Amino acid sequence: MIRERQDCTFLFLTKRIDRFSHCIPKDWENGYDNVVICCTIENQRNADYKLSIFQKLPIKHKCITAQPLIENIEIEKYLDGIELVVVGGESDINARPLYYDWVLNIRKQCVNKNVSFEFRQCGTYFVKEGKKYKIQTKDLTRQAKLANIDFVGNE
């Protein structure tokens, strides 16, 4: 169906990028033009493990989702060939806090490598400039957009 519907873009998010090579069709070669594969990460340990695999895979359109981001991470060395990085916090009464400094750090890395960046949502517990906020789930995306920090890189 994906090969037949070239008029549609298919987005696949995976927490298990290490299984990717076992799941692709025989004619995948370097990927399909209409498929975006997004690797999810949340901390440095998973970023190092997953992104070291992800960067070597034959995929035409790659993105990274750091959501929920649960610690400050360094991913700049993995950004070659990445089209978009999406960052967001966790939403739940038991959510871990999202620090705005972490978000800005990833944004800076994306700007350095000219990779598009999107701040998708704040976390339920959001820390900015030392002040802790509790944000209702319905407002998480809106508050992230109000930060106005998205970046469009050049391809």
N, CA, C and O atoms as a DFTB+ gen file, in Angstrom:
620 C
 N C O
     1  1       0.824      -1.185       0.000
     2  2       0.000       0.000       0.000
     3  2       0.880       1.264       0.000
     4  3       0.579       2.231      -0.701
     5  1       1.940       1.251       0.770
     6  2       2.820       2.423       0.856
     7  2       3.447       2.725      -0.499
     8  3       3.525       3.887      -0.898
     9  1       3.892       1.703      -1.206
    10  2       4.472       1.901      -2.540
    11  2       3.423       2.424      -3.518
    12  3       3.729       3.253      -4.375
    13  1       2.196       1.945      -3.391
    14  2       1.126       2.348      -4.307
    15  2       0.655       3.772      -4.057
    16  3       0.262       4.462      -4.997
    17  1       0.687       4.222      -2.820
    18  2       0.151       5.546      -2.468
    19  2       1.261       6.575      -2.345
    20  3       1.513       7.098      -1.260
    21  1       1.916       6.863      -3.441
    22  2       2.984       7.863      -3.472
    23  2       2.454       9.269      -3.202
    24  3       3.237      10.184      -2.947
    25  1       1.140       9.453      -3.255
    26  2       0.531      10.750      -2.967
    27  2       0.410      10.990      -1.461
    28  3       0.043      12.086      -1.038
    29  1       0.711       9.992      -0.666
    30  2       0.636      10.102       0.794
    31  2       2.031       9.965       1.398
    32  3       2.891       9.266       0.863
    33  1       2.234      10.646       2.520
    34  2       3.471      10.482       3.279
    35  2       3.146       9.644       4.502
    36  3       2.187       9.926       5.220
    37  1       3.936       8.624       4.734
    38  2       3.741       7.729       5.860
    39  2       4.819       8.005       6.907
    40  3       6.009       8.057       6.597
    41  1       4.379       8.177       8.139
    42  2       5.283       8.464       9.248
    43  2       5.264       7.291      10.214
    44  3       4.206       6.881      10.690
    45  1       6.434       6.761      10.496
    46  2       6.570       5.669      11.454
    47  2       7.453       6.126      12.596
    48  3       8.598       6.526      12.384
    49  1       6.916       6.067      13.817
    50  2       7.688       6.352      15.018
    51  2       8.039       5.025      15.666
    52  3       7.195       4.136      15.781
    53  1       9.292       4.896      16.087
    54  2       9.677       3.643      16.714
    55  2      10.579       3.869      17.917
    56  3      11.465       4.723      17.914
    57  1      10.320       3.073      18.943
    58  2      11.202       3.015      20.105
    59  2      12.228       1.909      19.918
    60  3      13.167       1.783      20.705
    61  1      12.049       1.113      18.881
    62  2      12.894      -0.065      18.676
    63  2      13.604      -0.005      17.328
    64  3      13.429      -0.888      16.488
    65  1      14.392       1.020      17.129
    66  2      15.092       1.204      15.862
    67  2      16.073       0.065      15.602
    68  3      16.440      -0.189      14.455
    69  1      16.492      -0.611      16.646
    70  2      17.404      -1.746      16.473
    71  2      16.742      -2.923      15.742
    72  3      17.441      -3.831      15.292
    73  1      15.431      -2.921      15.620
    74  2      14.699      -3.971      14.899
    75  2      14.371      -3.563      13.464
    76  3      13.822      -4.364      12.707
    77  1      14.695      -2.349      13.086
    78  2      14.284      -1.788      11.799
    79  2      14.653      -2.678      10.616
    80  3      13.811      -2.952       9.761
    81  1      15.881      -3.121      10.562
    82  2      16.352      -3.916       9.425
    83  2      15.593      -5.231       9.266
    84  3      15.561      -5.795       8.172
    85  1      14.985      -5.723      10.333
    86  2      14.218      -6.972      10.282
    87  2      12.782      -6.741       9.812
    88  3      12.052      -7.701       9.568
    89  1      12.377      -5.498       9.686
    90  2      10.970      -5.184       9.413
    91  2      10.723      -4.539       8.052
    92  3       9.568      -4.326       7.684
    93  1      11.750      -4.229       7.309
    94  2      11.550      -3.526       6.042
    95  2      11.323      -4.514       4.897
    96  3      11.787      -5.653       4.956
    97  1      10.612      -4.079       3.858
    98  2      10.363      -4.961       2.715
    99  2      11.634      -5.207       1.902
   100  3      12.605      -4.458       2.001
   101  1      11.608      -6.249       1.112
   102  2      12.787      -6.655       0.331
   103  2      13.244      -5.589      -0.657
   104  3      14.431      -5.523      -0.979
   105  1      12.330      -4.755      -1.146
   106  2      12.699      -3.737      -2.133
   107  2      12.984      -2.367      -1.503
   108  3      12.963      -1.351      -2.197
   109  1      13.244      -2.339      -0.225
   110  2      13.453      -1.081       0.499
   111  2      14.664      -0.312      -0.026
   112  3      14.594       0.906      -0.186
   113  1      15.758      -0.996      -0.293
   114  2      17.025      -0.405      -0.723
   115  2      17.418       0.765       0.182
   116  3      17.820       0.540       1.324
   117  1      17.311       2.029      -0.307
   118  2      17.633       3.204       0.519
   119  2      16.391       3.874       1.077
   120  3      16.465       5.001       1.566
   121  1      15.267       3.209       1.012
   122  2      14.023       3.757       1.538
   123  2      13.100       4.237       0.448
   124  3      13.485       4.307      -0.719
   125  1      11.894       4.564       0.821
   126  2      10.898       5.090      -0.101
   127  2      10.826       6.604       0.076
   128  3      11.025       7.117       1.177
   129  1      10.546       7.304      -0.999
   130  2      10.456       8.761      -0.945
   131  2       9.332       9.243      -0.032
   132  3       9.424      10.331       0.537
   133  1       8.282       8.456       0.113
   134  2       7.101       8.881       0.860
   135  2       7.036       8.316       2.281
   136  3       5.963       8.263       2.882
   137  1       8.188       7.893       2.817
   138  2       8.218       7.328       4.167
   139  2       9.205       8.108       5.035
   140  3      10.353       8.329       4.651
   141  1       8.732       8.519       6.211
   142  2       9.562       9.177       7.217
   143  2       9.656       8.232       8.411
   144  3       8.641       7.759       8.922
   145  1      10.868       7.967       8.845
   146  2      11.087       7.129      10.025
   147  2      11.577       8.032      11.142
   148  3      12.532       8.792      10.976
   149  1      10.910       7.937      12.279
   150  2      11.231       8.780      13.422
   151  2      11.654       7.895      14.589
   152  3      10.900       7.029      15.032
   153  1      12.847       8.120      15.069
   154  2      13.406       7.373      16.194
   155  2      13.139       8.151      17.486
   156  3      13.454       9.337      17.577
   157  1      12.562       7.485      18.473
   158  2      12.253       8.156      19.730
   159  2      13.364       7.922      20.760
   160  3      13.921       6.830      20.880
   161  1      13.654       8.986      21.487
   162  2      14.656       8.937      22.559
   163  2      14.129       9.748      23.731
   164  3      13.240      10.583      23.564
   165  1      14.674       9.504      24.915
   166  2      14.235      10.274      26.075
   167  2      15.369      10.653      27.021
   168  3      15.231      11.582      27.816
   169  1      16.480       9.943      26.938
   170  2      17.616      10.252      27.806
   171  2      18.918       9.990      27.045
   172  3      18.888       9.490      25.920
   173  1      20.042      10.321      27.644
   174  2      21.327      10.195      26.952
   175  2      21.676       8.746      26.629
   176  3      22.184       8.454      25.547
   177  1      21.409       7.852      27.551
   178  2      21.738       6.443      27.333
   179  2      21.019       5.912      26.090
   180  3      21.634       5.274      25.235
   181  1      19.724       6.177      25.996
   182  2      18.964       5.717      24.838
   183  2      19.347       6.482      23.580
   184  3      19.361       5.905      22.493
   185  1      19.655       7.756      23.703
   186  2      20.084       8.539      22.539
   187  2      21.355       7.942      21.952
   188  3      21.440       7.740      20.741
   189  1      22.332       7.662      22.783
   190  2      23.591       7.104      22.292
   191  2      23.382       5.731      21.648
   192  3      23.931       5.447      20.583
   193  1      22.596       4.895      22.292
   194  2      22.363       3.549      21.755
   195  2      21.566       3.614      20.446
   196  3      22.006       3.091      19.422
   197  1      20.409       4.250      20.483
   198  2      19.512       4.236      19.330
   199  2      20.027       5.064      18.160
   200  3      19.944       4.628      17.012
   201  1      20.552       6.242      18.436
   202  2      20.965       7.122      17.342
   203  2      22.233       6.635      16.652
   204  3      22.452       6.939      15.479
   205  1      23.066       5.887      17.358
   206  2      24.243       5.308      16.695
   207  2      23.817       4.259      15.677
   208  3      24.500       4.063      14.672
   209  1      22.720       3.595      15.917
   210  2      22.141       2.647      14.958
   211  2      21.414       3.408      13.853
   212  3      21.607       3.134      12.668
   213  1      20.593       4.347      14.241
   214  2      19.733       5.109      13.323
   215  2      20.550       5.803      12.236
   216  3      20.151       5.814      11.071
   217  1      21.679       6.378      12.608
   218  2      22.470       7.143      11.636
   219  2      23.021       6.270      10.517
   220  3      23.357       6.786       9.451
   221  1      23.122       4.972      10.731
   222  2      23.686       4.061       9.725
   223  2      22.630       3.400       8.838
   224  3      22.979       2.740       7.859
   225  1      21.357       3.565       9.161
   226  2      20.298       2.868       8.427
   227  2      19.972       3.547       7.103
   228  3      20.067       4.769       6.992
   229  1      19.584       2.757       6.092
   230  2      19.220       3.310       4.787
   231  2      17.791       3.864       4.806
   232  3      16.832       3.159       4.490
   233  1      17.675       5.112       5.175
   234  2      16.369       5.775       5.284
   235  2      16.492       7.137       4.624
   236  3      17.420       7.890       4.921
   237  1      15.562       7.461       3.728
   238  2      15.625       8.742       3.011
   239  2      15.226       9.924       3.874
   240  3      15.813      11.001       3.770
   241  1      14.229       9.726       4.725
   242  2      13.709      10.827       5.547
   243  2      13.707      10.389       7.006
   244  3      12.972       9.485       7.402
   245  1      14.559      11.061       7.804
   246  2      14.725      10.703       9.211
   247  2      14.360      11.874      10.118
   248  3      14.649      13.033       9.819
   249  1      13.719      11.536      11.231
   250  2      13.505      12.535      12.276
   251  2      13.725      11.873      13.635
   252  3      13.715      10.649      13.766
   253  1      13.923      12.715      14.625
   254  2      14.126      12.259      16.004
   255  2      13.046      12.908      16.861
   256  3      12.771      14.101      16.735
   257  1      12.442      12.113      17.730
   258  2      11.495      12.642      18.702
   259  2      12.052      12.403      20.095
   260  3      12.216      11.261      20.523
   261  1      12.341      13.490      20.796
   262  2      12.800      13.418      22.184
   263  2      11.593      13.784      23.052
   264  3      11.469      14.899      23.558
   265  1      10.720      12.798      23.196
   266  2       9.475      13.032      23.920
   267  2       8.970      11.720      24.496
   268  3       8.671      10.806      23.727
   269  1       8.862      11.584      25.786
   270  2       9.147      12.631      26.756
   271  2      10.653      12.763      27.033
   272  3      11.348      11.774      27.269
   273  1      11.117      13.970      26.999
   274  2      12.509      14.256      27.337
   275  2      12.615      14.265      28.858
   276  3      11.934      15.040      29.531
   277  1      13.476      13.398      29.397
   278  2      13.536      13.281      30.858
   279  2      14.887      13.688      31.436
   280  3      15.093      13.622      32.648
   281  1      15.819      14.115      30.557
   282  2      17.083      14.658      31.043
   283  2      17.747      15.441      29.920
   284  3      17.372      15.319      28.754
   285  1      18.720      16.230      30.281
   286  2      19.482      16.970      29.284
   287  2      20.270      15.991      28.428
   288  3      20.882      15.062      28.955
   289  1      20.262      16.190      27.109
   290  2      20.977      15.259      26.235
   291  2      21.786      16.011      25.182
   292  3      21.468      17.140      24.808
   293  1      22.829      15.352      24.725
   294  2      23.676      15.858      23.650
   295  2      23.500      14.933      22.449
   296  3      23.828      13.748      22.511
   297  1      22.974      15.493      21.349
   298  2      22.714      14.674      20.159
   299  2      23.331      15.264      18.891
   300  3      23.135      14.720      17.804
   301  1      24.056      16.345      19.013
   302  2      24.562      17.040      17.825
   303  2      25.357      16.115      16.900
   304  3      25.251      16.229      15.679
   305  1      26.141      15.212      17.460
   306  2      26.957      14.328      16.620
   307  2      26.121      13.337      15.818
   308  3      26.638      12.682      14.912
   309  1      24.832      13.220      16.142
   310  2      23.944      12.300      15.429
   311  2      23.026      13.011      14.426
   312  3      22.187      12.359      13.804
   313  1      23.162      14.308      14.257
   314  2      22.181      15.066      13.480
   315  2      22.421      15.098      11.969
   316  3      21.561      15.582      11.234
   317  1      23.537      14.609      11.494
   318  2      23.740      14.562      10.041
   319  2      22.678      13.668       9.415
   320  3      22.472      12.540       9.864
   321  1      22.004      14.160       8.385
   322  2      20.963      13.394       7.708
   323  2      19.598      13.445       8.369
   324  3      18.650      12.842       7.867
   325  1      19.480      14.150       9.479
   326  2      18.199      14.279      10.176
   327  2      17.479      15.515       9.643
   328  3      18.088      16.573       9.489
   329  1      16.185      15.381       9.362
   330  2      15.405      16.500       8.836
   331  2      14.712      17.306       9.924
   332  3      14.497      18.508       9.766
   333  1      14.358      16.646      11.035
   334  2      13.571      17.308      12.075
   335  2      13.836      16.653      13.419
   336  3      13.964      15.432      13.516
   337  1      13.919      17.485      14.464
   338  2      13.961      17.004      15.843
   339  2      12.774      17.622      16.566
   340  3      12.585      18.838      16.551
   341  1      11.979      16.769      17.196
   342  2      10.799      17.196      17.950
   343  2      11.071      16.932      19.430
   344  3      11.541      15.856      19.799
   345  1      10.772      17.918      20.272
   346  2      11.011      17.792      21.710
   347  2       9.718      18.064      22.464
   348  3       8.934      18.935      22.089
   349  1       9.510      17.304      23.533
   350  2       8.329      17.522      24.357
   351  2       8.489      16.880      25.715
   352  3       9.354      16.031      25.926
   353  1       7.643      17.301      26.623
   354  2       7.667      16.774      27.979
   355  2       6.625      15.699      28.187
   356  3       5.843      15.372      27.295
   357  1       6.640      15.166      29.382
   358  2       5.728      14.092      29.771
   359  2       4.451      14.698      30.342
   360  3       4.487      15.729      31.012
   361  1       3.325      14.047      30.070
   362  2       2.052      14.561      30.579
   363  2       1.358      13.495      31.415
   364  3       0.966      12.440      30.915
   365  1       1.217      13.799      32.696
   366  2       0.562      12.876      33.615
   367  2       0.758      13.423      35.028
   368  3       1.651      14.235      35.268
   369  1      -0.053      12.989      35.928
   370  2       0.086      13.404      37.316
   371  2       1.443      12.955      37.879
   372  3       2.002      13.608      38.760
   373  1       1.967      11.836      37.362
   374  2       3.252      11.308      37.815
   375  2       4.399      11.655      36.865
   376  3       5.460      11.033      36.914
   377  1       4.187      12.639      36.011
   378  2       5.191      13.007      35.005
   379  2       6.466      13.531      35.666
   380  3       6.439      14.159      36.725
   381  1       7.566      13.248      35.002
   382  2       8.841      13.820      35.421
   383  2       8.939      15.231      34.844
   384  3       8.368      15.499      33.786
   385  1       9.639      16.125      35.507
   386  2       9.688      17.514      35.033
   387  2      10.478      17.661      33.736
   388  3      11.405      16.902      33.455
   389  1      10.079      18.659      32.959
   390  2      10.824      19.052      31.767
   391  2      11.441      20.414      32.054
   392  3      10.740      21.356      32.424
   393  1      12.748      20.512      31.883
   394  2      13.459      21.761      32.102
   395  2      13.624      22.485      30.770
   396  3      14.107      21.910      29.795
   397  1      13.224      23.734      30.739
   398  2      13.305      24.527      29.521
   399  2      14.743      24.617      29.009
   400  3      14.965      24.663      27.800
   401  1      15.710      24.641      29.909
   402  2      17.121      24.667      29.500
   403  2      17.475      23.453      28.634
   404  3      18.278      23.563      27.708
   405  1      16.873      22.290      28.938
   406  2      17.120      21.091      28.131
   407  2      16.601      21.292      26.705
   408  3      17.252      20.927      25.726
   409  1      15.416      21.882      26.624
   410  2      14.792      22.138      25.323
   411  2      15.673      23.086      24.515
   412  3      15.958      22.841      23.343
   413  1      16.094      24.161      25.153
   414  2      16.930      25.145      24.465
   415  2      18.274      24.556      24.044
   416  3      18.820      24.930      23.006
   417  1      18.804      23.643      24.841
   418  2      20.063      22.993      24.497
   419  2      19.917      22.165      23.210
   420  3      20.782      22.223      22.336
   421  1      18.850      21.415      23.097
   422  2      18.633      20.630      21.880
   423  2      18.381      21.556      20.701
   424  3      18.863      21.299      19.598
   425  1      17.636      22.624      20.921
   426  2      17.410      23.590      19.842
   427  2      18.741      24.146      19.326
   428  3      18.952      24.253      18.118
   429  1      19.627      24.494      20.250
   430  2      20.928      25.040      19.861
   431  2      21.709      24.035      19.013
   432  3      22.337      24.410      18.022
   433  1      21.669      22.772      19.400
   434  2      22.349      21.736      18.632
   435  2      21.768      21.624      17.225
   436  3      22.506      21.442      16.256
   437  1      20.453      21.732      17.118
   438  2      19.790      21.675      15.813
   439  2      20.176      22.881      14.956
   440  3      20.466      22.735      13.769
   441  1      20.178      24.051      15.548
   442  2      20.569      25.262      14.815
   443  2      22.009      25.121      14.330
   444  3      22.316      25.469      13.190
   445  1      22.884      24.620      15.182
   446  2      24.291      24.421      14.804
   447  2      24.433      23.531      13.576
   448  3      25.327      23.739      12.756
   449  1      23.557      22.544      13.449
   450  2      23.630      21.587      12.340
   451  2      22.605      21.894      11.240
   452  3      22.487      21.147      10.269
   453  1      21.864      23.003      11.400
   454  2      20.853      23.429      10.424
   455  2      19.752      22.378      10.236
   456  3      19.313      22.116       9.117
   457  1      19.320      21.788      11.342
   458  2      18.266      20.779      11.362
   459  2      17.014      21.416      11.952
   460  3      17.084      22.089      12.981
   461  1      15.879      21.208      11.311
   462  2      14.623      21.768      11.814
   463  2      14.340      21.250      13.226
   464  3      14.655      20.110      13.570
   465  1      13.732      22.129      14.032
   466  2      13.464      21.843      15.439
   467  2      12.037      22.273      15.754
   468  3      11.586      23.333      15.321
   469  1      11.334      21.436      16.511
   470  2       9.980      21.791      16.950
   471  2       9.817      21.467      18.425
   472  3      10.067      20.343      18.860
   473  1       9.394      22.470      19.189
   474  2       9.045      22.268      20.594
   475  2       7.566      21.908      20.605
   476  3       6.711      22.787      20.489
   477  1       7.260      20.624      20.744
   478  2       5.902      20.115      20.570
   479  2       4.997      20.376      21.763
   480  3       3.863      20.829      21.609
   481  1       5.513      20.083      22.965
   482  2       4.682      20.319      24.147
   483  2       5.527      20.453      25.396
   484  3       6.582      19.832      25.526
   485  1       5.045      21.273      26.309
   486  2       5.656      21.362      27.632
   487  2       5.298      20.075      28.376
   488  3       4.476      19.286      27.908
   489  1       5.905      19.877      29.506
   490  2       5.503      18.767      30.354
   491  2       4.491      19.245      31.379
   492  3       4.344      20.446      31.606
   493  1       3.805      18.315      31.988
   494  2       2.880      18.671      33.066
   495  2       3.617      19.483      34.119
   496  3       3.089      20.458      34.653
   497  1       4.842      19.069      34.407
   498  2       5.688      19.818      35.332
   499  2       6.822      20.417      34.509
   500  3       7.650      19.699      33.950
   501  1       6.842      21.720      34.447
   502  2       7.747      22.446      33.561
   503  2       8.561      23.426      34.381
   504  3       8.003      24.180      35.178
   505  1       9.882      23.429      34.196
   506  2      10.768      24.295      34.970
   507  2      11.463      25.258      34.017
   508  3      12.171      24.852      33.096
   509  1      11.241      26.541      34.263
   510  2      11.847      27.587      33.441
   511  2      12.399      28.667      34.357
   512  3      11.689      29.200      35.209
   513  1      13.692      28.984      34.166
   514  2      14.373      30.012      34.955
   515  2      14.190      29.781      36.457
   516  3      13.974      30.722      37.220
   517  1      14.281      28.516      36.865
   518  2      14.192      28.159      38.274
   519  2      12.785      28.099      38.839
   520  3      12.600      27.684      39.983
   521  1      11.792      28.504      38.064
   522  2      10.410      28.489      38.536
   523  2       9.702      27.241      38.024
   524  3       9.799      26.899      36.845
   525  1       8.985      26.560      38.930
   526  2       8.275      25.330      38.579
   527  2       6.818      25.643      38.278
   528  3       6.144      26.350      39.027
   529  1       6.347      25.094      37.155
   530  2       4.958      25.286      36.726
   531  2       4.267      23.937      36.631
   532  3       4.887      22.937      36.269
   533  1       2.979      23.913      36.956
   534  2       2.146      22.742      36.697
   535  2       1.159      23.177      35.624
   536  3       0.368      24.098      35.826
   537  1       1.216      22.499      34.477
   538  2       0.419      22.894      33.315
   539  2      -0.613      21.814      33.028
   540  3      -0.296      20.625      33.021
   541  1      -1.839      22.235      32.794
   542  2      -2.895      21.290      32.459
   543  2      -2.610      20.654      31.097
   544  3      -2.050      21.290      30.204
   545  1      -2.999      19.411      30.959
   546  2      -2.748      18.668      29.726
   547  2      -3.258      19.412      28.504
   548  3      -2.590      19.430      27.470
   549  1      -4.410      20.013      28.601
   550  2      -5.001      20.707      27.451
   551  2      -4.167      21.914      26.997
   552  3      -4.346      22.401      25.880
   553  1      -3.261      22.397      27.850
   554  2      -2.462      23.584      27.534
   555  2      -1.005      23.285      27.171
   556  3      -0.251      24.209      26.868
   557  1      -0.600      22.028      27.195
   558  2       0.811      21.690      26.991
   559  2       1.326      22.111      25.616
   560  3       2.409      22.686      25.507
   561  1       0.562      21.830      24.577
   562  2       0.986      22.187      23.215
   563  2       0.948      23.696      23.016
   564  3       1.869      24.277      22.441
   565  1      -0.108      24.319      23.486
   566  2      -0.242      25.772      23.326
   567  2       0.898      26.511      24.017
   568  3       1.451      27.459      23.458
   569  1       1.247      26.093      25.206
   570  2       2.346      26.750      25.929
   571  2       3.679      26.584      25.197
   572  3       4.489      27.510      25.163
   573  1       3.905      25.412      24.615
   574  2       5.136      25.205      23.847
   575  2       5.173      26.141      22.647
   576  3       6.214      26.725      22.348
   577  1       4.054      26.286      21.964
   578  2       4.009      27.167      20.788
   579  2       4.220      28.627      21.182
   580  3       4.798      29.396      20.414
   581  1       3.764      29.010      22.355
   582  2       3.952      30.386      22.822
   583  2       5.428      30.715      23.046
   584  3       5.815      31.883      23.019
   585  1       6.240      29.703      23.264
   586  2       7.680      29.932      23.429
   587  2       8.295      30.462      22.120
   588  3       9.304      31.167      22.135
   589  1       7.674      30.113      21.009
   590  2       8.096      30.611      19.688
   591  2       9.574      30.321      19.415
   592  3      10.322      31.210      19.008
   593  1       9.987      29.070      19.644
   594  2      11.389      28.718      19.450
   595  2      11.599      27.699      18.331
   596  3      12.723      27.239      18.129
   597  1      10.560      27.343      17.612
   598  2      10.727      26.401      16.502
   599  2      11.720      26.968      15.502
   600  3      11.852      28.184      15.364
   601  1      12.410      26.090      14.815
   602  2      13.447      26.495      13.855
   603  2      13.276      25.669      12.590
   604  3      13.103      24.453      12.656
   605  1      13.323      26.327      11.445
   606  2      13.250      25.636      10.165
   607  2      14.637      25.663       9.543
   608  3      15.143      26.719       9.163
   609  1      15.237      24.498       9.447
   610  2      16.553      24.376       8.835
   611  2      16.442      24.332       7.320
   612  3      15.360      24.125       6.772
   613  1      17.542      24.522       6.668
   614  2      17.587      24.419       5.208
   615  2      18.025      23.032       4.820
   616  3      18.931      22.458       5.425
   617  1      17.388      22.506       3.824
   618  2      17.763      21.162       3.361
   619  2      18.708      21.251       2.199
   620  3      19.135      20.224       1.671
